[in-house]
Amino acid sequence: KEDHNASHRKIRARVEHTLAHMKSWKILRDCRLKGDGVHHAMLGIARLHNLTLAG
């Protein structure tokens, strides 16, 4: 269980740092002012990430 918690802690830290970094990006700041713009921006980022992983 300790190994699982350590792994979970590392992943969560990465996600939290990524979200904090993305909040400083101008595109996400602008989207935040337009209703569900952040949702659409995150979908686009996820798609680009998946394309990168797919090769």
mmCIF entry with sequence, helices, sheets and N, C-alpha, C, O atoms, coordinates in Angstrom:
data_MODEL
# 
_entry.id   MODEL 
# 
_entity.id                         1 
_entity.type                       polymer 
_entity.pdbx_number_of_molecules   1 
# 
_entity_poly.entity_id                      1 
_entity_poly.type                           'polypeptide(L)' 
_entity_poly.nstd_linkage                   no 
_entity_poly.nstd_monomer                   no 
_entity_poly.pdbx_seq_one_letter_code       KEDHNASHRKIRARVEHTLAHMKSWKILRDCRLKGDGVHHAMLGIARLHNLTLAG 
_entity_poly.pdbx_seq_one_letter_code_can   KEDHNASHRKIRARVEHTLAHMKSWKILRDCRLKGDGVHHAMLGIARLHNLTLAG 
_entity_poly.pdbx_strand_id                 A 
# 
loop_
_entity_poly_seq.entity_id 
_entity_poly_seq.num 
_entity_poly_seq.mon_id 
_entity_poly_seq.hetero 
1 1  LYS n 
1 2  GLU n 
1 3  ASP n 
1 4  HIS n 
1 5  ASN n 
1 6  ALA n 
1 7  SER n 
1 8  HIS n 
1 9  ARG n 
1 10 LYS n 
1 11 ILE n 
1 12 ARG n 
1 13 ALA n 
1 14 ARG n 
1 15 VAL n 
1 16 GLU n 
1 17 HIS n 
1 18 THR n 
1 19 LEU n 
1 20 ALA n 
1 21 HIS n 
1 22 MET n 
1 23 LYS n 
1 24 SER n 
1 25 TRP n 
1 26 LYS n 
1 27 ILE n 
1 28 LEU n 
1 29 ARG n 
1 30 ASP n 
1 31 CYS n 
1 32 ARG n 
1 33 LEU n 
1 34 LYS n 
1 35 GLY n 
1 36 ASP n 
1 37 GLY n 
1 38 VAL n 
1 39 HIS n 
1 40 HIS n 
1 41 ALA n 
1 42 MET n 
1 43 LEU n 
1 44 GLY n 
1 45 ILE n 
1 46 ALA n 
1 47 ARG n 
1 48 LEU n 
1 49 HIS n 
1 50 ASN n 
1 51 LEU n 
1 52 THR n 
1 53 LEU n 
1 54 ALA n 
1 55 GLY n 
# 
_struct_asym.id          A 
_struct_asym.entity_id   1 
# 
loop_
_struct_conf.conf_type_id 
_struct_conf.id 
_struct_conf.pdbx_PDB_helix_id 
_struct_conf.beg_label_comp_id 
_struct_conf.beg_label_asym_id 
_struct_conf.beg_label_seq_id 
_struct_conf.pdbx_beg_PDB_ins_code 
_struct_conf.end_label_comp_id 
_struct_conf.end_label_asym_id 
_struct_conf.end_label_seq_id 
_struct_conf.pdbx_end_PDB_ins_code 
_struct_conf.beg_auth_comp_id 
_struct_conf.beg_auth_asym_id 
_struct_conf.beg_auth_seq_id 
_struct_conf.end_auth_comp_id 
_struct_conf.end_auth_asym_id 
_struct_conf.end_auth_seq_id 
_struct_conf.pdbx_PDB_helix_class 
_struct_conf.details 
_struct_conf.pdbx_PDB_helix_length 
HELX_P HELX_P1 AA1 GLU A 2  ? LYS A 23 ? GLU A 2  LYS A 23 1 ? 22 
HELX_P HELX_P2 AA2 LYS A 26 ? ARG A 32 ? LYS A 26 ARG A 32 1 ? 7  
HELX_P HELX_P3 AA3 GLY A 37 ? ALA A 54 ? GLY A 37 ALA A 54 1 ? 18 
# 
_struct_conf_type.id          HELX_P 
_struct_conf_type.criteria    ? 
_struct_conf_type.reference   ? 
# 
loop_
_atom_site.group_PDB 
_atom_site.id 
_atom_site.type_symbol 
_atom_site.label_atom_id 
_atom_site.label_alt_id 
_atom_site.label_comp_id 
_atom_site.label_asym_id 
_atom_site.label_entity_id 
_atom_site.label_seq_id 
_atom_site.pdbx_PDB_ins_code 
_atom_site.Cartn_x 
_atom_site.Cartn_y 
_atom_site.Cartn_z 
_atom_site.occupancy 
_atom_site.B_iso_or_equiv 
_atom_site.pdbx_formal_charge 
_atom_site.auth_seq_id 
_atom_site.auth_comp_id 
_atom_site.auth_asym_id 
_atom_site.auth_atom_id 
_atom_site.pdbx_PDB_model_num 
ATOM 1   N N  . LYS A 1 1  ? 0.827   -1.192 0.000   1.00 0.00 ? 1  LYS A N  1 
ATOM 2   C CA . LYS A 1 1  ? 0.000   0.000  0.000   1.00 0.00 ? 1  LYS A CA 1 
ATOM 3   C C  . LYS A 1 1  ? 0.875   1.260  0.000   1.00 0.00 ? 1  LYS A C  1 
ATOM 4   O O  . LYS A 1 1  ? 0.515   2.255  -0.628  1.00 0.00 ? 1  LYS A O  1 
ATOM 5   N N  . GLU A 1 2  ? 1.999   1.228  0.686   1.00 0.00 ? 2  GLU A N  1 
ATOM 6   C CA . GLU A 1 2  ? 2.888   2.390  0.710   1.00 0.00 ? 2  GLU A CA 1 
ATOM 7   C C  . GLU A 1 2  ? 3.439   2.692  -0.676  1.00 0.00 ? 2  GLU A C  1 
ATOM 8   O O  . GLU A 1 2  ? 3.576   3.856  -1.053  1.00 0.00 ? 2  GLU A O  1 
ATOM 9   N N  . ASP A 1 3  ? 3.758   1.636  -1.442  1.00 0.00 ? 3  ASP A N  1 
ATOM 10  C CA . ASP A 1 3  ? 4.241   1.840  -2.809  1.00 0.00 ? 3  ASP A CA 1 
ATOM 11  C C  . ASP A 1 3  ? 3.169   2.494  -3.678  1.00 0.00 ? 3  ASP A C  1 
ATOM 12  O O  . ASP A 1 3  ? 3.447   3.389  -4.475  1.00 0.00 ? 3  ASP A O  1 
ATOM 13  N N  . HIS A 1 4  ? 1.930   2.018  -3.499  1.00 0.00 ? 4  HIS A N  1 
ATOM 14  C CA . HIS A 1 4  ? 0.820   2.593  -4.259  1.00 0.00 ? 4  HIS A CA 1 
ATOM 15  C C  . HIS A 1 4  ? 0.632   4.071  -3.896  1.00 0.00 ? 4  HIS A C  1 
ATOM 16  O O  . HIS A 1 4  ? 0.437   4.908  -4.777  1.00 0.00 ? 4  HIS A O  1 
ATOM 17  N N  . ASN A 1 5  ? 0.691   4.382  -2.619  1.00 0.00 ? 5  ASN A N  1 
ATOM 18  C CA . ASN A 1 5  ? 0.526   5.774  -2.189  1.00 0.00 ? 5  ASN A CA 1 
ATOM 19  C C  . ASN A 1 5  ? 1.648   6.660  -2.721  1.00 0.00 ? 5  ASN A C  1 
ATOM 20  O O  . ASN A 1 5  ? 1.407   7.799  -3.121  1.00 0.00 ? 5  ASN A O  1 
ATOM 21  N N  . ALA A 1 6  ? 2.868   6.139  -2.724  1.00 0.00 ? 6  ALA A N  1 
ATOM 22  C CA . ALA A 1 6  ? 3.999   6.912  -3.243  1.00 0.00 ? 6  ALA A CA 1 
ATOM 23  C C  . ALA A 1 6  ? 3.813   7.180  -4.734  1.00 0.00 ? 6  ALA A C  1 
ATOM 24  O O  . ALA A 1 6  ? 4.059   8.290  -5.207  1.00 0.00 ? 6  ALA A O  1 
ATOM 25  N N  . SER A 1 7  ? 3.382   6.168  -5.463  1.00 0.00 ? 7  SER A N  1 
ATOM 26  C CA . SER A 1 7  ? 3.140   6.325  -6.902  1.00 0.00 ? 7  SER A CA 1 
ATOM 27  C C  . SER A 1 7  ? 2.025   7.345  -7.146  1.00 0.00 ? 7  SER A C  1 
ATOM 28  O O  . SER A 1 7  ? 2.145   8.217  -8.007  1.00 0.00 ? 7  SER A O  1 
ATOM 29  N N  . HIS A 1 8  ? 0.957   7.227  -6.390  1.00 0.00 ? 8  HIS A N  1 
ATOM 30  C CA . HIS A 1 8  ? -0.176  8.141  -6.527  1.00 0.00 ? 8  HIS A CA 1 
ATOM 31  C C  . HIS A 1 8  ? 0.242   9.574  -6.212  1.00 0.00 ? 8  HIS A C  1 
ATOM 32  O O  . HIS A 1 8  ? -0.179  10.511 -6.891  1.00 0.00 ? 8  HIS A O  1 
ATOM 33  N N  . ARG A 1 9  ? 1.060   9.742  -5.193  1.00 0.00 ? 9  ARG A N  1 
ATOM 34  C CA . ARG A 1 9  ? 1.539   11.064 -4.795  1.00 0.00 ? 9  ARG A CA 1 
ATOM 35  C C  . ARG A 1 9  ? 2.368   11.710 -5.905  1.00 0.00 ? 9  ARG A C  1 
ATOM 36  O O  . ARG A 1 9  ? 2.237   12.907 -6.161  1.00 0.00 ? 9  ARG A O  1 
ATOM 37  N N  . LYS A 1 10 ? 3.218   10.924 -6.562  1.00 0.00 ? 10 LYS A N  1 
ATOM 38  C CA . LYS A 1 10 ? 4.056   11.446 -7.640  1.00 0.00 ? 10 LYS A CA 1 
ATOM 39  C C  . LYS A 1 10 ? 3.203   11.871 -8.837  1.00 0.00 ? 10 LYS A C  1 
ATOM 40  O O  . LYS A 1 10 ? 3.423   12.933 -9.419  1.00 0.00 ? 10 LYS A O  1 
ATOM 41  N N  . ILE A 1 11 ? 2.241   11.042 -9.191  1.00 0.00 ? 11 ILE A N  1 
ATOM 42  C CA . ILE A 1 11 ? 1.369   11.364 -10.325 1.00 0.00 ? 11 ILE A CA 1 
ATOM 43  C C  . ILE A 1 11 ? 0.545   12.605 -10.016 1.00 0.00 ? 11 ILE A C  1 
ATOM 44  O O  . ILE A 1 11 ? 0.415   13.494 -10.857 1.00 0.00 ? 11 ILE A O  1 
ATOM 45  N N  . ARG A 1 12 ? -0.006  12.667 -8.825  1.00 0.00 ? 12 ARG A N  1 
ATOM 46  C CA . ARG A 1 12 ? -0.816  13.820 -8.444  1.00 0.00 ? 12 ARG A CA 1 
ATOM 47  C C  . ARG A 1 12 ? 0.013   15.102 -8.461  1.00 0.00 ? 12 ARG A C  1 
ATOM 48  O O  . ARG A 1 12 ? -0.470  16.148 -8.893  1.00 0.00 ? 12 ARG A O  1 
ATOM 49  N N  . ALA A 1 13 ? 1.246   15.027 -7.996  1.00 0.00 ? 13 ALA A N  1 
ATOM 50  C CA . ALA A 1 13 ? 2.121   16.203 -8.000  1.00 0.00 ? 13 ALA A CA 1 
ATOM 51  C C  . ALA A 1 13 ? 2.368   16.681 -9.427  1.00 0.00 ? 13 ALA A C  1 
ATOM 52  O O  . ALA A 1 13 ? 2.357   17.884 -9.688  1.00 0.00 ? 13 ALA A O  1 
ATOM 53  N N  . ARG A 1 14 ? 2.590   15.750 -10.348 1.00 0.00 ? 14 ARG A N  1 
ATOM 54  C CA . ARG A 1 14 ? 2.793   16.127 -11.753 1.00 0.00 ? 14 ARG A CA 1 
ATOM 55  C C  . ARG A 1 14 ? 1.565   16.818 -12.326 1.00 0.00 ? 14 ARG A C  1 
ATOM 56  O O  . ARG A 1 14 ? 1.671   17.836 -13.010 1.00 0.00 ? 14 ARG A O  1 
ATOM 57  N N  . VAL A 1 15 ? 0.404   16.252 -12.038 1.00 0.00 ? 15 VAL A N  1 
ATOM 58  C CA . VAL A 1 15 ? -0.843  16.834 -12.553 1.00 0.00 ? 15 VAL A CA 1 
ATOM 59  C C  . VAL A 1 15 ? -1.059  18.226 -11.968 1.00 0.00 ? 15 VAL A C  1 
ATOM 60  O O  . VAL A 1 15 ? -1.408  19.156 -12.696 1.00 0.00 ? 15 VAL A O  1 
ATOM 61  N N  . GLU A 1 16 ? -0.857  18.373 -10.683 1.00 0.00 ? 16 GLU A N  1 
ATOM 62  C CA . GLU A 1 16 ? -1.052  19.678 -10.037 1.00 0.00 ? 16 GLU A CA 1 
ATOM 63  C C  . GLU A 1 16 ? -0.084  20.715 -10.595 1.00 0.00 ? 16 GLU A C  1 
ATOM 64  O O  . GLU A 1 16 ? -0.479  21.854 -10.844 1.00 0.00 ? 16 GLU A O  1 
ATOM 65  N N  . HIS A 1 17 ? 1.185   20.334 -10.796 1.00 0.00 ? 17 HIS A N  1 
ATOM 66  C CA . HIS A 1 17 ? 2.159   21.267 -11.363 1.00 0.00 ? 17 HIS A CA 1 
ATOM 67  C C  . HIS A 1 17 ? 1.793   21.644 -12.792 1.00 0.00 ? 17 HIS A C  1 
ATOM 68  O O  . HIS A 1 17 ? 1.936   22.800 -13.191 1.00 0.00 ? 17 HIS A O  1 
ATOM 69  N N  . THR A 1 18 ? 1.320   20.664 -13.562 1.00 0.00 ? 18 THR A N  1 
ATOM 70  C CA . THR A 1 18 ? 0.922   20.936 -14.944 1.00 0.00 ? 18 THR A CA 1 
ATOM 71  C C  . THR A 1 18 ? -0.250  21.901 -14.988 1.00 0.00 ? 18 THR A C  1 
ATOM 72  O O  . THR A 1 18 ? -0.237  22.855 -15.765 1.00 0.00 ? 18 THR A O  1 
ATOM 73  N N  . LEU A 1 19 ? -1.260  21.666 -14.163 1.00 0.00 ? 19 LEU A N  1 
ATOM 74  C CA . LEU A 1 19 ? -2.416  22.563 -14.143 1.00 0.00 ? 19 LEU A CA 1 
ATOM 75  C C  . LEU A 1 19 ? -2.012  23.973 -13.717 1.00 0.00 ? 19 LEU A C  1 
ATOM 76  O O  . LEU A 1 19 ? -2.487  24.956 -14.286 1.00 0.00 ? 19 LEU A O  1 
ATOM 77  N N  . ALA A 1 20 ? -1.144  24.070 -12.725 1.00 0.00 ? 20 ALA A N  1 
ATOM 78  C CA . ALA A 1 20 ? -0.693  25.387 -12.276 1.00 0.00 ? 20 ALA A CA 1 
ATOM 79  C C  . ALA A 1 20 ? 0.074   26.097 -13.384 1.00 0.00 ? 20 ALA A C  1 
ATOM 80  O O  . ALA A 1 20 ? -0.072  27.306 -13.570 1.00 0.00 ? 20 ALA A O  1 
ATOM 81  N N  . HIS A 1 21 ? 0.891   25.348 -14.119 1.00 0.00 ? 21 HIS A N  1 
ATOM 82  C CA . HIS A 1 21 ? 1.657   25.940 -15.222 1.00 0.00 ? 21 HIS A CA 1 
ATOM 83  C C  . HIS A 1 21 ? 0.723   26.398 -16.346 1.00 0.00 ? 21 HIS A C  1 
ATOM 84  O O  . HIS A 1 21 ? 0.912   27.467 -16.925 1.00 0.00 ? 21 HIS A O  1 
ATOM 85  N N  . MET A 1 22 ? -0.283  25.575 -16.644 1.00 0.00 ? 22 MET A N  1 
ATOM 86  C CA . MET A 1 22 ? -1.196  25.909 -17.735 1.00 0.00 ? 22 MET A CA 1 
ATOM 87  C C  . MET A 1 22 ? -2.030  27.137 -17.411 1.00 0.00 ? 22 MET A C  1 
ATOM 88  O O  . MET A 1 22 ? -2.433  27.863 -18.319 1.00 0.00 ? 22 MET A O  1 
ATOM 89  N N  . LYS A 1 23 ? -2.295  27.382 -16.144 1.00 0.00 ? 23 LYS A N  1 
ATOM 90  C CA . LYS A 1 23 ? -3.082  28.556 -15.780 1.00 0.00 ? 23 LYS A CA 1 
ATOM 91  C C  . LYS A 1 23 ? -2.364  29.845 -16.153 1.00 0.00 ? 23 LYS A C  1 
ATOM 92  O O  . LYS A 1 23 ? -3.001  30.884 -16.327 1.00 0.00 ? 23 LYS A O  1 
ATOM 93  N N  . SER A 1 24 ? -1.057  29.782 -16.274 1.00 0.00 ? 24 SER A N  1 
ATOM 94  C CA . SER A 1 24 ? -0.300  30.979 -16.634 1.00 0.00 ? 24 SER A CA 1 
ATOM 95  C C  . SER A 1 24 ? -0.280  31.213 -18.150 1.00 0.00 ? 24 SER A C  1 
ATOM 96  O O  . SER A 1 24 ? 0.133   32.282 -18.598 1.00 0.00 ? 24 SER A O  1 
ATOM 97  N N  . TRP A 1 25 ? -0.716  30.243 -18.933 1.00 0.00 ? 25 TRP A N  1 
ATOM 98  C CA . TRP A 1 25 ? -0.721  30.392 -20.392 1.00 0.00 ? 25 TRP A CA 1 
ATOM 99  C C  . TRP A 1 25 ? -1.827  31.358 -20.800 1.00 0.00 ? 25 TRP A C  1 
ATOM 100 O O  . TRP A 1 25 ? -2.949  31.276 -20.301 1.00 0.00 ? 25 TRP A O  1 
ATOM 101 N N  . LYS A 1 26 ? -1.513  32.250 -21.687 1.00 0.00 ? 26 LYS A N  1 
ATOM 102 C CA . LYS A 1 26 ? -2.465  33.273 -22.114 1.00 0.00 ? 26 LYS A CA 1 
ATOM 103 C C  . LYS A 1 26 ? -3.715  32.661 -22.736 1.00 0.00 ? 26 LYS A C  1 
ATOM 104 O O  . LYS A 1 26 ? -4.821  33.140 -22.489 1.00 0.00 ? 26 LYS A O  1 
ATOM 105 N N  . ILE A 1 27 ? -3.560  31.618 -23.531 1.00 0.00 ? 27 ILE A N  1 
ATOM 106 C CA . ILE A 1 27 ? -4.729  31.036 -24.202 1.00 0.00 ? 27 ILE A CA 1 
ATOM 107 C C  . ILE A 1 27 ? -5.746  30.532 -23.176 1.00 0.00 ? 27 ILE A C  1 
ATOM 108 O O  . ILE A 1 27 ? -6.951  30.688 -23.377 1.00 0.00 ? 27 ILE A O  1 
ATOM 109 N N  . LEU A 1 28 ? -5.277  29.934 -22.085 1.00 0.00 ? 28 LEU A N  1 
ATOM 110 C CA . LEU A 1 28 ? -6.226  29.437 -21.082 1.00 0.00 ? 28 LEU A CA 1 
ATOM 111 C C  . LEU A 1 28 ? -6.809  30.571 -20.259 1.00 0.00 ? 28 LEU A C  1 
ATOM 112 O O  . LEU A 1 28 ? -7.960  30.493 -19.831 1.00 0.00 ? 28 LEU A O  1 
ATOM 113 N N  . ARG A 1 29 ? -6.031  31.627 -20.028 1.00 0.00 ? 29 ARG A N  1 
ATOM 114 C CA . ARG A 1 29 ? -6.584  32.776 -19.313 1.00 0.00 ? 29 ARG A CA 1 
ATOM 115 C C  . ARG A 1 29 ? -7.698  33.410 -20.127 1.00 0.00 ? 29 ARG A C  1 
ATOM 116 O O  . ARG A 1 29 ? -8.733  33.789 -19.581 1.00 0.00 ? 29 ARG A O  1 
ATOM 117 N N  . ASP A 1 30 ? -7.486  33.527 -21.447 1.00 0.00 ? 30 ASP A N  1 
ATOM 118 C CA . ASP A 1 30 ? -8.503  34.121 -22.309 1.00 0.00 ? 30 ASP A CA 1 
ATOM 119 C C  . ASP A 1 30 ? -9.734  33.222 -22.394 1.00 0.00 ? 30 ASP A C  1 
ATOM 120 O O  . ASP A 1 30 ? -10.863 33.714 -22.375 1.00 0.00 ? 30 ASP A O  1 
ATOM 121 N N  . CYS A 1 31 ? -9.527  31.926 -22.487 1.00 0.00 ? 31 CYS A N  1 
ATOM 122 C CA . CYS A 1 31 ? -10.649 30.986 -22.581 1.00 0.00 ? 31 CYS A CA 1 
ATOM 123 C C  . CYS A 1 31 ? -11.497 31.005 -21.329 1.00 0.00 ? 31 CYS A C  1 
ATOM 124 O O  . CYS A 1 31 ? -12.714 30.832 -21.392 1.00 0.00 ? 31 CYS A O  1 
ATOM 125 N N  . ARG A 1 32 ? -10.859 31.214 -20.190 1.00 0.00 ? 32 ARG A N  1 
ATOM 126 C CA . ARG A 1 32 ? -11.580 31.179 -18.921 1.00 0.00 ? 32 ARG A CA 1 
ATOM 127 C C  . ARG A 1 32 ? -12.656 32.259 -18.879 1.00 0.00 ? 32 ARG A C  1 
ATOM 128 O O  . ARG A 1 32 ? -13.653 32.125 -18.170 1.00 0.00 ? 32 ARG A O  1 
ATOM 129 N N  . LEU A 1 33 ? -12.449 33.312 -19.632 1.00 0.00 ? 33 LEU A N  1 
ATOM 130 C CA . LEU A 1 33 ? -13.404 34.409 -19.637 1.00 0.00 ? 33 LEU A CA 1 
ATOM 131 C C  . LEU A 1 33 ? -14.599 34.139 -20.549 1.00 0.00 ? 33 LEU A C  1 
ATOM 132 O O  . LEU A 1 33 ? -15.560 34.909 -20.546 1.00 0.00 ? 33 LEU A O  1 
ATOM 133 N N  . LYS A 1 34 ? -14.556 33.062 -21.328 1.00 0.00 ? 34 LYS A N  1 
ATOM 134 C CA . LYS A 1 34 ? -15.579 32.811 -22.337 1.00 0.00 ? 34 LYS A CA 1 
ATOM 135 C C  . LYS A 1 34 ? -16.367 31.534 -22.055 1.00 0.00 ? 34 LYS A C  1 
ATOM 136 O O  . LYS A 1 34 ? -16.433 30.656 -22.915 1.00 0.00 ? 34 LYS A O  1 
ATOM 137 N N  . GLY A 1 35 ? -16.945 31.414 -20.909 1.00 0.00 ? 35 GLY A N  1 
ATOM 138 C CA . GLY A 1 35 ? -17.811 30.274 -20.599 1.00 0.00 ? 35 GLY A CA 1 
ATOM 139 C C  . GLY A 1 35 ? -17.073 28.955 -20.545 1.00 0.00 ? 35 GLY A C  1 
ATOM 140 O O  . GLY A 1 35 ? -16.259 28.730 -19.649 1.00 0.00 ? 35 GLY A O  1 
ATOM 141 N N  . ASP A 1 36 ? -17.357 28.067 -21.515 1.00 0.00 ? 36 ASP A N  1 
ATOM 142 C CA . ASP A 1 36 ? -16.751 26.728 -21.496 1.00 0.00 ? 36 ASP A CA 1 
ATOM 143 C C  . ASP A 1 36 ? -15.492 26.663 -22.355 1.00 0.00 ? 36 ASP A C  1 
ATOM 144 O O  . ASP A 1 36 ? -15.144 25.592 -22.852 1.00 0.00 ? 36 ASP A O  1 
ATOM 145 N N  . GLY A 1 37 ? -14.816 27.771 -22.535 1.00 0.00 ? 37 GLY A N  1 
ATOM 146 C CA . GLY A 1 37 ? -13.595 27.815 -23.345 1.00 0.00 ? 37 GLY A CA 1 
ATOM 147 C C  . GLY A 1 37 ? -12.486 26.938 -22.807 1.00 0.00 ? 37 GLY A C  1 
ATOM 148 O O  . GLY A 1 37 ? -11.753 26.323 -23.582 1.00 0.00 ? 37 GLY A O  1 
ATOM 149 N N  . VAL A 1 38 ? -12.349 26.870 -21.486 1.00 0.00 ? 38 VAL A N  1 
ATOM 150 C CA . VAL A 1 38 ? -11.302 26.034 -20.901 1.00 0.00 ? 38 VAL A CA 1 
ATOM 151 C C  . VAL A 1 38 ? -11.564 24.569 -21.231 1.00 0.00 ? 38 VAL A C  1 
ATOM 152 O O  . VAL A 1 38 ? -10.634 23.813 -21.511 1.00 0.00 ? 38 VAL A O  1 
ATOM 153 N N  . HIS A 1 39 ? -12.821 24.179 -21.197 1.00 0.00 ? 39 HIS A N  1 
ATOM 154 C CA . HIS A 1 39 ? -13.179 22.802 -21.532 1.00 0.00 ? 39 HIS A CA 1 
ATOM 155 C C  . HIS A 1 39 ? -12.719 22.470 -22.946 1.00 0.00 ? 39 HIS A C  1 
ATOM 156 O O  . HIS A 1 39 ? -12.110 21.424 -23.168 1.00 0.00 ? 39 HIS A O  1 
ATOM 157 N N  . HIS A 1 40 ? -13.001 23.347 -23.900 1.00 0.00 ? 40 HIS A N  1 
ATOM 158 C CA . HIS A 1 40 ? -12.605 23.107 -25.283 1.00 0.00 ? 40 HIS A CA 1 
ATOM 159 C C  . HIS A 1 40 ? -11.085 23.124 -25.440 1.00 0.00 ? 40 HIS A C  1 
ATOM 160 O O  . HIS A 1 40 ? -10.533 22.331 -26.203 1.00 0.00 ? 40 HIS A O  1 
ATOM 161 N N  . ALA A 1 41 ? -10.412 24.015 -24.731 1.00 0.00 ? 41 ALA A N  1 
ATOM 162 C CA . ALA A 1 41 ? -8.952  24.069 -24.796 1.00 0.00 ? 41 ALA A CA 1 
ATOM 163 C C  . ALA A 1 41 ? -8.347  22.778 -24.249 1.00 0.00 ? 41 ALA A C  1 
ATOM 164 O O  . ALA A 1 41 ? -7.394  22.246 -24.819 1.00 0.00 ? 41 ALA A O  1 
ATOM 165 N N  . MET A 1 42 ? -8.898  22.276 -23.151 1.00 0.00 ? 42 MET A N  1 
ATOM 166 C CA . MET A 1 42 ? -8.372  21.038 -22.570 1.00 0.00 ? 42 MET A CA 1 
ATOM 167 C C  . MET A 1 42 ? -8.618  19.847 -23.489 1.00 0.00 ? 42 MET A C  1 
ATOM 168 O O  . MET A 1 42 ? -7.768  18.961 -23.584 1.00 0.00 ? 42 MET A O  1 
ATOM 169 N N  . LEU A 1 43 ? -9.752  19.810 -24.160 1.00 0.00 ? 43 LEU A N  1 
ATOM 170 C CA . LEU A 1 43 ? -10.002 18.736 -25.118 1.00 0.00 ? 43 LEU A CA 1 
ATOM 171 C C  . LEU A 1 43 ? -8.979  18.768 -26.245 1.00 0.00 ? 43 LEU A C  1 
ATOM 172 O O  . LEU A 1 43 ? -8.482  17.727 -26.674 1.00 0.00 ? 43 LEU A O  1 
ATOM 173 N N  . GLY A 1 44 ? -8.668  19.968 -26.717 1.00 0.00 ? 44 GLY A N  1 
ATOM 174 C CA . GLY A 1 44 ? -7.668  20.105 -27.780 1.00 0.00 ? 44 GLY A CA 1 
ATOM 175 C C  . GLY A 1 44 ? -6.297  19.658 -27.312 1.00 0.00 ? 44 GLY A C  1 
ATOM 176 O O  . GLY A 1 44 ? -5.581  18.973 -28.043 1.00 0.00 ? 44 GLY A O  1 
ATOM 177 N N  . ILE A 1 45 ? -5.930  20.040 -26.109 1.00 0.00 ? 45 ILE A N  1 
ATOM 178 C CA . ILE A 1 45 ? -4.633  19.640 -25.564 1.00 0.00 ? 45 ILE A CA 1 
ATOM 179 C C  . ILE A 1 45 ? -4.574  18.122 -25.402 1.00 0.00 ? 45 ILE A C  1 
ATOM 180 O O  . ILE A 1 45 ? -3.559  17.502 -25.718 1.00 0.00 ? 45 ILE A O  1 
ATOM 181 N N  . ALA A 1 46 ? -5.655  17.529 -24.914 1.00 0.00 ? 46 ALA A N  1 
ATOM 182 C CA . ALA A 1 46 ? -5.696  16.072 -24.737 1.00 0.00 ? 46 ALA A CA 1 
ATOM 183 C C  . ALA A 1 46 ? -5.575  15.363 -26.081 1.00 0.00 ? 46 ALA A C  1 
ATOM 184 O O  . ALA A 1 46 ? -4.886  14.348 -26.187 1.00 0.00 ? 46 ALA A O  1 
ATOM 185 N N  . ARG A 1 47 ? -6.235  15.883 -27.099 1.00 0.00 ? 47 ARG A N  1 
ATOM 186 C CA . ARG A 1 47 ? -6.144  15.264 -28.433 1.00 0.00 ? 47 ARG A CA 1 
ATOM 187 C C  . ARG A 1 47 ? -4.727  15.351 -28.980 1.00 0.00 ? 47 ARG A C  1 
ATOM 188 O O  . ARG A 1 47 ? -4.214  14.383 -29.541 1.00 0.00 ? 47 ARG A O  1 
ATOM 189 N N  . LEU A 1 48 ? -4.092  16.513 -28.818 1.00 0.00 ? 48 LEU A N  1 
ATOM 190 C CA . LEU A 1 48 ? -2.716  16.646 -29.281 1.00 0.00 ? 48 LEU A CA 1 
ATOM 191 C C  . LEU A 1 48 ? -1.785  15.705 -28.528 1.00 0.00 ? 48 LEU A C  1 
ATOM 192 O O  . LEU A 1 48 ? -0.879  15.110 -29.111 1.00 0.00 ? 48 LEU A O  1 
ATOM 193 N N  . HIS A 1 49 ? -2.021  15.578 -27.226 1.00 0.00 ? 49 HIS A N  1 
ATOM 194 C CA . HIS A 1 49 ? -1.213  14.645 -26.426 1.00 0.00 ? 49 HIS A CA 1 
ATOM 195 C C  . HIS A 1 49 ? -1.392  13.213 -26.903 1.00 0.00 ? 49 HIS A C  1 
ATOM 196 O O  . HIS A 1 49 ? -0.415  12.473 -27.023 1.00 0.00 ? 49 HIS A O  1 
ATOM 197 N N  . ASN A 1 50 ? -2.636  12.811 -27.176 1.00 0.00 ? 50 ASN A N  1 
ATOM 198 C CA . ASN A 1 50 ? -2.907  11.463 -27.653 1.00 0.00 ? 50 ASN A CA 1 
ATOM 199 C C  . ASN A 1 50 ? -2.277  11.227 -29.019 1.00 0.00 ? 50 ASN A C  1 
ATOM 200 O O  . ASN A 1 50 ? -1.777  10.134 -29.283 1.00 0.00 ? 50 ASN A O  1 
ATOM 201 N N  . LEU A 1 51 ? -2.291  12.227 -29.885 1.00 0.00 ? 51 LEU A N  1 
ATOM 202 C CA . LEU A 1 51 ? -1.637  12.088 -31.185 1.00 0.00 ? 51 LEU A CA 1 
ATOM 203 C C  . LEU A 1 51 ? -0.132  11.900 -31.015 1.00 0.00 ? 51 LEU A C  1 
ATOM 204 O O  . LEU A 1 51 ? 0.485   11.114 -31.734 1.00 0.00 ? 51 LEU A O  1 
ATOM 205 N N  . THR A 1 52 ? 0.442   12.605 -30.085 1.00 0.00 ? 52 THR A N  1 
ATOM 206 C CA . THR A 1 52 ? 1.877   12.474 -29.819 1.00 0.00 ? 52 THR A CA 1 
ATOM 207 C C  . THR A 1 52 ? 2.191   11.065 -29.327 1.00 0.00 ? 52 THR A C  1 
ATOM 208 O O  . THR A 1 52 ? 3.179   10.464 -29.748 1.00 0.00 ? 52 THR A O  1 
ATOM 209 N N  . LEU A 1 53 ? 1.355   10.539 -28.440 1.00 0.00 ? 53 LEU A N  1 
ATOM 210 C CA . LEU A 1 53 ? 1.582   9.198  -27.910 1.00 0.00 ? 53 LEU A CA 1 
ATOM 211 C C  . LEU A 1 53 ? 1.400   8.135  -28.988 1.00 0.00 ? 53 LEU A C  1 
ATOM 212 O O  . LEU A 1 53 ? 2.095   7.119  -28.988 1.00 0.00 ? 53 LEU A O  1 
ATOM 213 N N  . ALA A 1 54 ? 0.459   8.370  -29.911 1.00 0.00 ? 54 ALA A N  1 
ATOM 214 C CA . ALA A 1 54 ? 0.175   7.395  -30.958 1.00 0.00 ? 54 ALA A CA 1 
ATOM 215 C C  . ALA A 1 54 ? 1.301   7.315  -31.989 1.00 0.00 ? 54 ALA A C  1 
ATOM 216 O O  . ALA A 1 54 ? 1.440   6.319  -32.699 1.00 0.00 ? 54 ALA A O  1 
ATOM 217 N N  . GLY A 1 55 ? 2.091   8.367  -32.059 1.00 0.00 ? 55 GLY A N  1 
ATOM 218 C CA . GLY A 1 55 ? 3.235   8.342  -32.977 1.00 0.00 ? 55 GLY A CA 1 
ATOM 219 C C  . GLY A 1 55 ? 2.924   9.089  -34.187 1.00 0.00 ? 55 GLY A C  1 
ATOM 220 O O  . GLY A 1 55 ? 3.761   9.186  -35.085 1.00 0.00 ? 55 GLY A O  1 
# 
